[in-house]
Amino acid sequence: MSTALIRLDQVTVTFAGQNVLENIQLSVKPGEIVTLIGPNGAGKTTLVRAVLGLLKPNSGSVWRKPKLRVGYMPQKLYVDPTLPLSVLRFLRLVPGVDRPRALAALIEVGAEKVIDSPLQGISGGEMQRVLLARALLREPELLVLDEPVQGVDVAGQAELYSLITRLRDRHGCGVLMVSHDLHLVMSTTDQVVCLNRHVCCSGHPEQVSNDPAFVELFGKNAQSLAIYHHHHDHAHDLHGAVVEEAASAPGTPPTHVHGDNCKHG
Amino acid sequence: MADFLLYALLAGLALAIVAGPLGSFVVWRRMAYFGDTLSHAALLGVALGFVLDISPALAVTVGCLLLAILLVTLQQRQALASDTLLGILAPSTLSLGLVVLSFMHNVRIDLMGYLFGDLLAISPTDLAWILGGSAAVLALIVALWRPLLAITVHEELATVEGLPVAALRMTLMLLIAIVIAVAMKIVGVLLITSLLIIPAAAAQRHSRSPEQMALGASVLGVVAVCGGLALSWFKDTPAGPSIVVCAAALFLLSFVLPRRAV
C-alpha cells in the first residue's frame, strides 16, 4: 500500500448534520484507473473534492503522496464573457508553459485547431479536451476527471475513453474518474467503485467487448466500453438510507449481509 | 502651467494607470458593488479621522482596509446573499459618515469635495500619498498578475494547482481598498467605482487578451483624465464629474466603433 498516490481511510463528510459520505475507503496507485459511479446525490463530486483537498472531511484521513502533482479536470468551466481569454492564454496560466508546450498538449488531446480561439467560443467537446490538456501540462502523477464524458454521445465517449487510456499509458499516471453512467464504464478501468454515500460495492468491470451483441450495439466503440455488474446486498430508499431488500417478509430478522467493502453499521 | 493643475494632472494620471488593470479585475469578477460599498464607507473613514483627530487620508485607508477584511469574512459566512449584505453596508456606512460629520460643529468640512472629489485642491502631500499608493498597488498587481488571473478563471483549479487562493482573493480586495482610499480626493466617494469600471468596460470590446484589456483601460483612463481636466479648465466645470463624463463618452464611442475582426 505504500505505493499508493492517495489513500482515504474511514472518510466521513457531513453537510448540515447529514452524512454525505460515510466511512469511505479508497486508494489509487500509479497507472491504475479507478472509476467512481453512483446515482445523483451519491456524493461522487464531494468525494473528488475531498481527494483534491478542496474540502476537509469531518472524520477519517486523506493521505496524499508528499508533493503529489495532481491534474484536475473540473466538470465544467465558466469564464465570465467579459474576460477576453484565448485557449493558449488559458493553458499558459500553468507556470512555465509556452506556445510549443501548449500546442503539444493540445495535439495530444486532438484539439490543436482551437489554440487561438476565445475560450468562450469553443464547443463543449473541445472544452473538455482543452481542460484535459491543461491537466496534462501539469505533468500529473494523478489525473482527476470529474465526469469527463458528460454530455458527449456514445461515440464521442468511446473516443475520449481511449484517449484517457492512451494518456495513462504514456504518462504512467493514476486516474480517478467520475462517470455519469451507472453501468457503462471505460473498459480499461481497473476498479469500479459504486458510491451511494458509502461504498456499495466495487470490483472489475466485465469485459464484454468481444460479445457479438455488444459489438453490434456499439460498433467499433465497443473496445473502449465495458459493463459493470453491481453486486449490491442492500437497497436504498429515496433518501439514500440503507433498507433491507424487499424480499424479507415482515417479522423475519434482518437479512443484510455486509459486502467486502461495506462499512456501515 | 499652474502648479495646482500640474498636481491635479499627475494625481489623475497615476490613478487612471492603476485603475486599468484593477478595474479589469473588478469587471471580470463582478465586484462593482463591492467597490461601491468600500467607497461609500470611505466617508465614514473621513468622519472618524476628524473624531479621532488623525489625518483623513490615513483614516480612510485604514477604514477601507478594515471594511474589506470584514466584507470578505462576512461573505464567507454566507448568512446573507452577497448583494443584500453590500446593499445594507453601502448606504449605512455612508449615512453613518454623514451623521457623524453633522455632530462636528467646530470643523468646517467641504462635504461636496468628499462626495464628488476636489482634484484641483490637491496639495503636494496629497500628491505624494496618491503617487506612492498607486505605485505600490501597480507593482503588486504586476507581480501577482498570473496567479490573480488564474483564480479569476477557476478558483478550484487554482487551488488544486497549489495557489494560495484565499490569500490572493484577500490581496485583490485590499488593493481595491487602497485605490479607493487614494482616489477619494480625486473623484470623490460617489464616483470612484466609475473610474474603475468604465475604462475597463470600454476597453473590453476591443481586446483579445486580458493584458490588452488592462492596458487599454489604463490608456482610456488617461484620456478621460486629460479630457476631464481640460473641460474643467476651459469651461469651469467640476473636475471629478468632468472626468467621469469623458470616460462615459469614451465608453459610448467604443460601442460605435466596429469590433476588430478576430
Contacts between the chains, C-beta under 8 A, distances in Angstrom:
chain1	res1	chain2	res2	distance
A	52	B	156	7.6
A	52	B	159	7.7
A	52	B	160	5.2
A	53	B	159	7.5
A	53	B	160	7.5
A	54	B	156	5.8
A	54	B	159	6.0
A	54	B	160	7.3
A	70	B	160	5.6
A	72	B	156	7.5
A	72	B	157	6.1
A	72	B	160	4.2
A	72	B	161	7.7
A	74	B	154	6.6
A	74	B	156	6.2
A	74	B	157	6.0
A	77	B	153	7.6
A	77	B	154	5.8
A	77	B	157	7.7
A	79	B	153	5.8
A	79	B	154	7.8
A	80	B	28	5.2
A	80	B	29	7.6
A	80	B	30	7.0
A	80	B	152	7.9
A	82	B	27	5.2
A	82	B	28	5.8
A	82	B	201	7.7
A	82	B	204	5.4
A	83	B	28	4.6
A	83	B	152	6.9
A	83	B	153	7.3
A	83	B	210	6.4
A	84	B	204	6.9
A	84	B	207	4.7
A	84	B	208	5.4
A	84	B	209	5.8
A	84	B	210	6.4
A	84	B	212	7.0
A	84	B	213	5.8
A	85	B	153	6.9
A	85	B	209	7.4
A	85	B	210	6.3
A	86	B	208	7.0
A	86	B	209	6.7
A	89	B	209	5.8
A	89	B	210	7.0
A	90	B	153	6.8
A	93	B	146	6.5
A	93	B	149	6.3
A	93	B	150	4.6
A	93	B	153	6.4
A	94	B	161	7.0
A	95	B	146	7.4
A	118	B	208	7.7
A	118	B	262	7.4
A	134	B	157	7.6
A	138	B	161	6.6
A	144	B	160	7.8
